[in-house]
Amino acid sequence: MLTMKTRLLLTATAIMVVMASCAPGVVRQGEVGVKRKFGRLSEHTYGPGMYFYNPVFAKFIKAPIRTNNLEVFLNLPSREGLTIQSEISILYRIDDAALPKIITEVGVNYEEDMILPVFRSAAADISARFIAQDMHTAKRATIEQAIQERMVEVLEDRGFVIESVLMKSIRMPAGLSRAIEDKLTADQEAQRMEFVLQREEMEAKRRRIEAEGKRDAQKIIAEGLTKEIIELRSLETLSDLATSPSTKIIISDGKTPYFISASPEGGQ
């Protein structure tokens, strides 16, 4: 019969043997892990923490699930047949639940084997629809969006999330950049002149409307001045003069009065 001391010694030995046959797998923040045992991947993924596995029979595979910035230098074709040197950033991440699927179908080198080939194909196809000048204007955002959408069509179901495609720098062939800048300057000057012409046209229209309004007002007044109204106004004027305290000399032909004011003392 084993003594208590012997039992403790055997238990400690067994624990040491188990621990010696196991290796720790540490998954950090922003990572996800999966175990491969006897060549088969488990469907369960492991979040941040420490996990033990037997390195003889199993392997612990980790991958980042945070946003990754994949920078690519690429020669892009334009619609007119030019070659545009570009530096492009692909912001992507993987779906943590899809890691077993990604490793099974693509492998651990998924950037080289999947993301970059899809990107190069999408970028070349989309950029060939635009002229070189478009990459220097607001249409650059349209090109970026189109490339991203094409990548999403292919990669979303494979477990990849394409967050953004950014054209960081564009380098045109010699002489083309200056020509594009001159054209943009000319376009801006033409737009400025068009604005000036529109403003002058609006001002001329305002003046015509104002003149037409004055003309119509004078016409209405002239049409309203009948003979009877003029005679009535003349009588009202004579009545006002008669009641006025100042001395006046009134000359009238019986129709239209004319008067000369005199001072209260009788002076001219």
Buried (B, 14 or more C-beta within 10 A) or exposed (E): EEEEEEEEEEEEEEEEEEEEEBBEBEBEEEBBBBBBEEEEBEEEBBEEEEBEBEEEEBBBBBBEBEEBEEEBEBEBBBEEEEEBEBBBBBBBBBBBEBBBBBBEEBEEEBBEEBBBEBBEBBBBEBBEEBBBBBBBBEBBEBBBEBBBEBBBEBBEEBBBBBEEBBBEEBEBEEEBBEEBEEEEEEEEEEEEEEEEEEEEEEEEEEEEEEEEEEEEEEEEEEEEEEEEEEEEEBEEBEEEBEEEEEEEEEEEEEEEBEBEEEEEEEEE
